[in-house]
Amino acid sequence: MTGIDSDTARRRVEYQAVGGALAQLDAANPQAALIIAGLTRAVVAEAQRSSRFAASLTDAVIAALPAGDFARTPAAAPVTRAPVTRAATTRKRAVRQPAAFDPFMVYRDTGADGLTSKLTGLDVDGLRDIIAEQELDTRKETGRKRKPEVLVAWIVERVEASERKGSVFR
């Protein structure tokens, strides 16, 4: 059975004291307690995500306190990444041209059949230009699709879904 060191025990007591103070505030002013709890959760989540944020937050609090009021515990060293050089990035990104037309306007004017016939006249790059410009593929589903007819069907499906969205309230 392993024991807890004194620093860990002290921190746990501090955390429990903060929770108790928040519970007391909740009894007197629940809205203020909710705001402080939400703010605390947001700060903690960001500090967990970003070690740079956690370090700058710690430095700001230490600078605001009188000397000797806060014993700083050493933080874990932030994880650093090696700088990315041009030689390391071998994959070229396709430069997209402006889309030939707005598929939503065509769908509103001529329906799914009209959109399908107009899209059929484009090559794969033209279809990908429309997908990129209209931001239809937020989950990168079309990256491996190579056949124009598959891309046409996918675009028509996405445009129809977007146009029908919210129709239950009409």
C-alpha positions as CSV (number, residue, x, y, z in Angstrom):
1,M,0.0,0.0,0.0
2,T,1.5,3.3,-1.1
3,G,1.0,6.5,0.9
4,I,0.4,10.0,-0.5
5,D,3.2,12.5,-0.2
6,S,2.6,15.8,1.7
7,D,2.3,18.0,-1.4
8,T,-0.4,15.7,-2.9
9,A,-2.3,15.7,0.4
10,R,-2.1,19.5,0.6
11,R,-3.4,19.9,-2.9
12,R,-6.3,17.6,-2.3
13,V,-7.3,19.5,0.8
14,E,-7.2,22.7,-1.2
15,Y,-9.4,21.3,-4.0
16,Q,-11.9,20.0,-1.4
17,A,-11.9,23.5,0.3
18,V,-12.7,25.1,-3.1
19,G,-15.5,22.7,-3.6
20,G,-16.9,23.4,-0.2
21,A,-16.7,27.2,-0.8
22,L,-18.5,26.7,-4.1
23,A,-21.3,24.7,-2.3
24,Q,-21.6,27.5,0.3
25,L,-21.9,30.1,-2.5
26,D,-24.5,27.9,-4.2
27,A,-26.7,28.1,-1.1
28,A,-26.5,31.9,-1.1
29,N,-26.3,32.7,-4.8
30,P,-26.8,29.7,-7.2
31,Q,-26.3,31.7,-10.3
32,A,-22.9,33.0,-9.2
33,A,-21.9,29.5,-8.3
34,L,-22.9,28.2,-11.7
35,I,-21.0,30.9,-13.4
36,I,-17.9,30.2,-11.4
37,A,-18.2,26.5,-11.8
38,G,-18.6,26.9,-15.6
39,L,-15.6,29.3,-15.8
40,T,-13.5,26.9,-13.7
41,R,-14.4,23.9,-16.0
42,A,-13.5,25.9,-19.1
43,V,-10.1,27.0,-17.6
44,V,-9.3,23.5,-16.4
45,A,-10.2,22.0,-19.8
46,E,-8.0,24.5,-21.7
47,A,-5.1,24.0,-19.2
48,Q,-5.4,20.2,-19.8
49,R,-5.3,20.8,-23.6
50,S,-2.5,23.3,-23.6
51,S,0.5,23.1,-21.4
52,R,1.5,26.6,-22.6
53,F,-1.8,28.0,-21.3
54,A,-1.4,26.2,-18.0
55,A,2.1,27.6,-17.6
56,S,1.1,31.2,-18.5
57,L,-1.9,30.9,-16.1
58,T,0.4,29.7,-13.3
59,D,2.9,32.5,-14.0
60,A,0.1,35.2,-14.0
61,V,-1.3,34.0,-10.6
62,I,2.2,33.8,-9.0
63,A,3.0,37.3,-10.2
64,A,-0.2,38.6,-8.6
65,L,0.5,37.0,-5.2
66,P,2.8,38.4,-2.6
67,A,6.2,36.7,-2.4
68,G,6.2,33.5,-0.5
69,D,2.4,32.9,-0.7
70,F,2.6,30.2,-3.3
71,A,5.0,27.4,-3.4
72,R,5.4,26.6,-7.1
73,T,5.6,22.9,-7.9
74,P,7.6,22.1,-11.0
75,A,5.4,21.5,-14.0
76,A,6.0,18.9,-16.6
77,A,8.0,20.1,-19.5
78,P,5.8,20.9,-22.5
79,V,5.9,18.5,-25.4
80,T,7.7,20.2,-28.4
81,R,7.5,19.1,-32.0
82,A,10.3,19.2,-34.4
83,P,9.9,22.0,-36.9
84,V,8.4,21.0,-40.2
85,T,10.6,21.7,-43.2
86,R,9.6,21.9,-46.8
87,A,11.6,18.8,-47.5
88,A,9.6,16.9,-44.9
89,T,6.3,17.7,-46.6
90,T,6.4,15.7,-49.8
91,R,2.7,15.7,-50.5
92,K,1.5,18.5,-52.7
93,R,-1.8,20.1,-52.1
94,A,-4.1,20.6,-55.0
95,V,-4.8,24.2,-55.8
96,R,-8.5,24.5,-56.4
97,Q,-10.0,26.6,-59.1
98,P,-13.3,28.5,-58.5
99,A,-16.3,26.3,-58.9
100,A,-18.0,26.3,-62.3
101,F,-21.4,27.0,-60.6
102,D,-23.3,27.0,-57.4
103,P,-25.0,23.6,-57.0
104,F,-27.5,25.0,-54.5
105,M,-28.8,27.6,-57.0
106,V,-29.1,25.0,-59.7
107,Y,-30.9,22.6,-57.4
108,R,-33.4,25.3,-56.4
109,D,-34.0,26.2,-60.1
110,T,-34.1,22.8,-61.8
111,G,-34.2,20.2,-59.0
112,A,-32.1,17.1,-58.5
113,D,-32.4,16.0,-62.2
114,G,-31.2,19.3,-63.5
115,L,-28.3,19.4,-61.0
116,T,-27.3,15.8,-61.9
117,S,-27.3,16.7,-65.7
118,K,-25.2,19.8,-65.1
119,L,-22.7,18.0,-62.8
120,T,-22.4,15.2,-65.3
121,G,-20.7,17.6,-67.8
122,L,-17.8,18.2,-65.4
123,D,-14.6,16.2,-64.9
124,V,-13.4,15.0,-61.5
125,D,-11.4,18.1,-60.8
126,G,-14.4,20.3,-61.6
127,L,-16.5,18.3,-59.2
128,R,-13.8,18.5,-56.5
129,D,-13.7,22.3,-57.0
130,I,-17.4,22.5,-56.2
131,I,-17.0,20.3,-53.2
132,A,-14.2,22.4,-51.9
133,E,-15.7,25.8,-52.6
134,Q,-19.1,24.9,-51.1
135,E,-17.4,23.0,-48.2
136,L,-19.6,20.0,-48.7
137,D,-17.1,17.5,-47.5
138,T,-16.3,18.4,-43.9
139,R,-15.4,14.8,-43.0
140,K,-13.1,14.1,-46.0
141,E,-15.4,11.4,-47.4
142,T,-14.7,12.1,-51.1
143,G,-10.9,12.0,-51.0
144,R,-10.8,8.4,-52.3
145,K,-13.7,8.6,-54.7
146,R,-12.3,8.6,-58.3
147,K,-15.3,8.1,-60.5
148,P,-17.2,11.2,-61.6
149,E,-20.6,9.5,-61.4
150,V,-19.9,8.6,-57.7
151,L,-18.9,12.2,-57.0
152,V,-22.0,13.5,-58.8
153,A,-24.3,11.3,-56.8
154,W,-22.6,12.4,-53.6
155,I,-22.9,16.1,-54.4
156,V,-26.6,15.8,-55.3
157,E,-27.2,13.8,-52.0
158,R,-25.4,16.5,-49.9
159,V,-27.2,19.4,-51.6
160,E,-30.6,17.7,-51.2
161,A,-29.9,17.0,-47.6
162,S,-28.8,20.5,-46.9
163,E,-31.8,22.0,-48.7
164,R,-34.2,19.7,-46.8
165,K,-32.6,20.5,-43.5
166,G,-35.2,22.1,-41.2
167,S,-38.1,21.3,-43.5
168,V,-39.9,19.7,-40.6
169,F,-40.5,23.2,-39.2
170,R,-42.0,24.6,-42.3
